[in-house]
């Protein structure tokens, strides 16, 4: 795939002298960089099995390595060994154990008795499970674009990625103005089908562009921004659909726990996008010239499978599945007259609680993506994803997807349980507590940049737990509580639209301000940017998060006592 410079090259004006050295023209025939072998790194050998490097001389295939194997110390060449890779089972086991433990804890919590029959509970499970997993895999098909930021053929640079994700985020946020009302009109079942089919198509398109290099006459940045924008339009149906459907199946007093389940679904999607996505790239991009089309084609295929499952099992409300509808206890009058789209929009935007929630979630959008999108780049730039740095410093950044998944599951499910059982189904108190964690974490990163950067990974884990918990409580739960079942689609649309305003702002801000991991070297080939490993260049990362976290915390305190009442009010 041609670079932007090649696809849209323009001659520099000869009459503009400059004292600065000219930027070398990027080459496309650069050899792959020679691999650096580091002491303490794990390697595998065809004859001797797994071992640990004791010392290394040279780079790449010709390097001479002294390796400690089970059979003793051996001297081998770089060509004869491969770096160890974690198996998926190593990651899935702790995630599975965590889910089992959380399930046991939730089962043991005091029950919210609403008279549901066993048959109803089983049918509700059959309804939300394929719907929820569809949403998880929509996340897979959304954040896989991050793994397309790489050094392989056609991969995006940090600046290109910032533009592509920023454009997609803007489209995602604006799409809710249309897709929220459409979901209220058509029902969540139809719109989750639109989301899975459309996002699958967009991912298939990006995979085609990755393998063929065909960008339809556009620069790669523009082409992927357009394709990702198409993807994000269909993705915007996802959150609206799952909250819309589940608003009809869960009573207000059960929705905190559902908000926790929403956090689990998000977290599983992040794991697939980051860790499984990374493994897809590792397994399919092994030689110079290889492309990363499977990074897009695998999520596309999974989304189409869940299109079929959602078509078979998902229904908009209990009565569509042979069970009676019931009073949901939320902000919806039983005899409320239908309103026009404009009337609903005005009603929601002038609702004192929903408006404040929207601005809290704008802060959440900024902070969530600031952590998830740029934390992994921070770890790479400072070499914290290198196992030779030691377990404490490297574990989080080596296992970004798994750790983010576990943190999100923990934060989401316990935030939901505490909201329902300790705060009587009020969502703001637990959101304020979680925003307090976000604020303390952002402040703590500033001195740690200078004192102990490796500890930042564990601070980010706590922040991930907090921000995913907030998002589940407010977007997935409070929106349905205060807007009522009939207006849930528009409420989620408005709130999630604000989320992606925050996402858009951070994407362009950090894309422009943070150091690129690679630059063009004097010979025209990519080289590591020495500025990326300078911790002072990362100060903008936590500095921008601190005021945003402070605003979110203050707004959460403002609506601490807000409750949903019949008719959509809040007090």
N, C-alpha and C positions, 0 to 999 in steps of 0.2 A: 504494500500500500504506500503511495507516495506521501511524503510529508507535506504539511501546509505550505512550506516554502517552495517545494517542487511543484505543487499543484497550482500555486498562485504566485509565481516568481515575477518580480518586477525589477528592472535595472535600477541601480542606485544612481542618483544624479551626480555627474562627474564634476560639477562646479561647486560642490559643497565640501570644502576641505575640513578635516577634523584632525585634532592632535591625538585623539584616542585611536588605538590600534583597531583595524577593521575586524569585525566578527568573522571568524572563518566560516566558509560555506559548509553546510552539513553534507557529509558523504553517505552514500547508501551501500558502499562495498566494504564497510568496516568489519574486521574479523571479530568474533565473539571474544569478550575479555577473558583472559586466563584466570582460572579459579585459584583463589587464595586458600591455602590449607593452614588451619590454625591449631595450635596445641589444645588438647582437651576435647577436640571435635570428634564425634562418632563417625566411623566409616565401616563399610562392609567390603569383604574380599571374597572372591569366588571360592578360593581354597581354604582360607583361614577363618572365614566367618566375620563376626562383628568385633571391632576393636576400637581403641582410643588412641589418637595421635599423640605421641610424646614430643616429637620435634619434626620440623619441616624445613627443607632447603629448596628454594625455587618455587615456581608457580605452575599451574596447569598440569598437563599430562606428563611433562618431563620432571616434575618435582620429585625429590627423594624424601620419603616419609619413613620415620621410625614409629611403628605402631605396636601397641600392647594388645595382643590377641589372647584368647584363652589358652592357646598352645604356647604362648611365650612372646617375646619381643621379636619383631621381624622388620626388615627394611624392604619397602616396596615402592613402586612408582605411583605417581598420581593417576596414571592411566588405568592401573589395575584395581583401583578402589572407587567406591561411590559413597556419597554422603548418606548417612542413615535417614530414613523417613519414618515418621510416625504413622501407624496404621489408623484407619478410621475408628476401629474398635477401641483404640486407646482413648479417643475423645468421647465416643458414644457411651462408654461404660459409666464414667462419672455423671454424665447428663442423665442417663437412664436411672442411676441410683438416686440422684437428686429428685427426679420426678416421682419415683416411688415413695421416697420419704415425704415429700410435700403432699402427695395424695393421701398417705396415711394420716398426716397431721390435719388436713382439711376434713377427712372423714370423721376424725375424733373431735372436731370443733362442735360446739352446741348447734343443733339444727335450727334452721329457720322454718318452722312448720307452717305450711300454707295449704295443706290438704292435697298435695299432688299424689296421684296414684303411681304405683310402680310402673304400670304400662306407659303413663305419660312421661316419666323420667327416662325410661329406655328410649322412647321415640324422640325425646328432646336431645338425648345424647347422639342418636343417629342423625339428627338434623344439624347440630352445631359442629360435630367432629369433621365431616368432609368440608363444611363451610369454613371452619377455622383453619384446617390444613391447607385449603385453597389460599387463604390469606397468608399463611406461612410461606408457601411457595411463590406467591406474588412478591414477597420480600426477596426471595432468592432471585427472582427475575428482575428485581429493581436494583439491588445493591451489588449484583455480580459485575456491574460496570466498574466498580472499584478495582476488581482483580484484573480488569483490562488495562489498567494503568501499570505498564511494565516495560521491560527492556526487550521483549520479543517483537517479532515482525508485526508492524501495524499497531502496537500498543500505544496508548495515550500517554503523553507527558503529564506532569502535575498541573501545568497551566491549562492544557487542553481538557484534562479531567475537570478542573474547576469550572471551566466554561460549560462543558457538556452537562454536568450535574446541576449547575446553576440554572441553565435554560430549562432543563427538565423539571426542577423544583418549582420554577415560576409557572410553567404550564400546569403542573399538578395542582398548585394552589388556586389558579384561576379556573380550572376545570370544575371545581366544586360549585361555582355559580350556576352551571348548567346541570351537572351530574347529581347534585343534592336533590333538586326538585324532581329530576327524572326518576331517582330512586324512590322518592315518596309516591310518585305516580305509578311506576311500573312494579314496584316491590323489589326487595333485595335478592330474591332468587334469580330474577331475570338479569339483574345488573351484575351479580357475581359471575354469571355465565358470560356476559359481555366482557368482564374484566379478564377472566382466564383465557378466553379465546383471543381477545385483542392483544393482550400482553405477550401471549405465546407467539402471535404473528410478528410483533415488533422485535422480539428476541431472535426469532428465526431470520428476520431481515438483517439485524446486526451481525449475526453469525455469517450470513452470506457476504456481507461487506468485508468482514474480517478475513475470510478465506480467499475471496476473489480479488480484493483490492479495488472493486468497483464502487466508487462513491458518487456515481451518477452526475459527474461533471462538477461536483462540489469539492471543497477542501475536506480532508478527513474530519477536522473539527466540526465544520458545519454539517457534514453528512451524519456523523454520530449524534450531534446535538438534535438534528431533526428526528432521527430514528428514536433516540431516547425520549424526546418530547412526545412522540406518538405512544411509546411505551407508557410514559407517565400519565398521559390522558386516560388510557384504559386502567392503569393502576389506581387512579383516583376513585374508581367505582368500588375498590376493595373494602376500605375501612367503612364507607357508608353502607355497603351491603351487609357486612357482618353485624354492625350495630343495629341496623334497621330490622333485620330478621330476628336477632336475639332480643330486641326490645319487646317483641310480642310473645316471647317464650319464657322470659325471666321477670319475676316480680321485682319491684324496686329494692326490696330487702335482700334479694339474692344477687343483685347486680355487682356488688363489690367483689364477690368471689369471681363472677364472670369477668370483671375488669382485670383480675389477676390472671385468669386463663388467657385473656387477650395479651397480657404481657408475656406469657409463655409462648404463644404463637409468634409474636414478634421476635422473641429471643431465638426460637428454633429457626426462623427465617434468616436471622443474622448469622447463625452458625453455618447454615448451608451456603450463604453468600460468601462469607469470609473464609472459613476453613475448607469446606468442600470445594468452593470455587478455586481456592489456592491449589488444592490437590488436583483438580481438573487441569489446571495450567501446568503443574509439575509433570503430570502423566502424559499430556498431549503435546506440550511444547518442549521438546528434548534436543532439537538441533537447530542450527541457524536456518532461518527461512520458514520454520514451523509457525503456524498461526493459531489463534486461540478461539476458533469458531465454536468448539464444544462448550466453552464457557457460556455461550448463549443458547446453543441447540439443546443441551440437556434440560435446562429450566423450561424451555419452550415445550418439550415433550411431556414433562411432568405436569405443566399447567393444562395441557390438552387432556391428560388423563383425569385431572380433577374437574375439568369441564364436564366430563361424562358422569363422574360420581356425584357432582352437585346437581346435575340434571335429574339423576335418579332419586336422590335422597332428600334434597333441601326443599322445604316448604316455607312460605312466608309467615304462617301463623298456625296455631294448633288445629283450628277448624279445617284447614286444608289437608291435615293428616288424620282426620277422624277423631280429634279430641276437642272438647269445648274450649272456647276462649275464656279468659278470666280477667277480673279486675287487676290491673298492673300496679296500682297505687302510685302512679307517677303524675306528672304535670299535664294531664289530659282530662278534660271534662267529658263525661259520657255522652252528653247531649250537645257537644260543641259543633257549631255549624262549619261546613267546609270553607276554607279561606283560599283566596287566590295566591299565586306564587309570590306576588309583590307584597300582599298583606302578611303572609307568613314571614317573608324576609324582613320586613319592617318590624314585625312583632318580636322576632328573635334578636335583631340587632339593637332593639331598645329594651330588651330584657336585661335588667341590671346585673343578674348573676351570669348569664350566658356571655354578655359582653366582657365582663372581667375574666371569665374562663378563657375566652378567645385570646385576650392579651397575655394571660399566663402561658397559654399554649404557643403563642408566638415566641416567647422566651424559651419554651421547651424545644421548639423546632431548631432554634439557633444552637442551644446547648447539646441536644442529642447528636446532631450531625457534627458539631465541633469535636465531640469525643469520638464518635464512631468512625468518621471519615478521616480525621487528621491524626488521631492517636496512633494509628498503625504507622503512618508516615514518620511521626516523631520517633517511634521505636526503631524504625529502619535507619533513619538519618544518624542517630546516635549509636547505632550498632547494638541496641538493647535486645534485638531479636536473635542474638548470637549466643548459643548455649555455653560458649567459653566464658561469658561474662559472669556465670554463676547462676544458680537456681533462682535466687530472690530477685535479681535484676532482670533476668531474661524470660522467666516463665510466662508472664502476662503477654508479652509481645510475640513470643513464639507461638502462643495458643490463643490468639486474639479472638477468633470466632467462638471457641469453646468457652473461654472465660467470660466473654460478653453474654453468651447464652445463659450460663449459670447465674451470672449476676442479675440478668434481666428476669429470669424465672423466679429467683429468690425475691427480688424487689416487687415484682408484679403480684405474685400470689399472696405474699404476706401483707402488702399494702391493701389488697382487696379484702382479706380476712379481717384485718384490724379495722378497716373502714366500716364493715358491716357489724362487727361484734363489739368493738370498743367505742366507736363514734356514732352508733345508731344510724348507719348508712349515710352519714355526711362525708363528702369526698374532700372538702377543703382542708380539714385539720391534718390528715395524713399527707396531703399534697404540700402543706406548709412545712411539715417535718422533713419531707424528702427534699424540698427546695433548700432547707437549712443545710442538709448534707451537701448539696450541690455548691452552695456558697462557700462553705468551709473548705471543700475540696479544691475549688478554683483558687482560693486564696493560698492554700497550702502548696500548690504547684509552684508558685512564684519563688519562694526560697529554695525549694527542692531542686529547681533547675540548676542552682549553683552548688548546693550542698550534696545532694545524692539523687541524680536524675533517674537511677534505676528504681527508686521507691515510687516514682510517679505512676508506674503501672498499677500499683495496688490502690493508689488514690483514685485513679480512673475507674477501677473496678467498682469502688463504692459509688462513684458518680454515675456509672452506667446503671447500677441497681436502682438508684434514686430516680433518674430521669425516665427510665422505662416504666417504673411504678407510677410516676406522675401522669405519663401519657395514657396509660391504661385507665387510671382513675378518672381523668377528665374527658378525653376524647371518646373513650369506649363506654363510659358509665354515666358521668354527670350530664352529658349531652342528652341521653335518653331520659334521665331523671327529670330534668327541668323542661325539656321541650315536649315530652309526651310521645306516644307511639306514632301518631299521625305525622308529626313534624320532625321525627328523628333524622331523616335523610338530610334535610336542609340544615339542621343543627350541627350534625357531624360535618357536613360540607363547609359550613362557616368556620367551625372551630379548626378542622384540619386544614382549611385554606390558610388560616393564620399560622398554623404550624409551619407550612411550607413557605410563607413569607419569611419567617425566621431562617429556614433552611437556605433559601435563596440568598439572603443577606450574608450568611456565614460563608457560603460557597464562594461567592465573588470576593469577599473580604480576605479570607485565608488563601484562596487561590492566587491573589495578587501579592499578599504580604509575606507569606511563608516561603522559605528558600526552596528552590527546585532541587530534587534529588540528583538530577543529571543535567549537565550542560555540555555544549559542544566544545571539544578540546582544540588545541592549536592545530592538530592534524585533521580536523573536521569530523572526528569520531566522538561518540558520547564518552564522557568521563564523569566520575563522581564529583559533585559540586562540594568543594571544601567548606563552603559557607553553611552547608546543611548540617554539618556536625558541630557547629558553633552554637552552644546553648543560648547565647544572648539573642540570636536570630529567631528563637522560638518564644521569646517573652510575650509577643503579641497574642500568642495562643491562649494562655490563661488570663492575660490582661483584658482581653475582649469579653471573656466569659464572666468575669467578676461583676460588672455592673448589670449584665443581663440576669444573672442569678439573683442579685439583690432585688431587682424589680419584680421578678417572679415570686420571690419570697414575700415581699411586701403585699403584693396583690392577693396571694393566698391567705395571708392574715386578714385582709380586708373582708373576705367572704367566709371567715372561719365558721360562723353559725348558720350559713345558708342551708335551707332545706327545700326540697321540692314540695309543692302543694298542688292540690287539684286546680286545674285551669292554667297551669304552667307558671304560676308565680313562685317566688322564692322569698324567704325572709331569714 
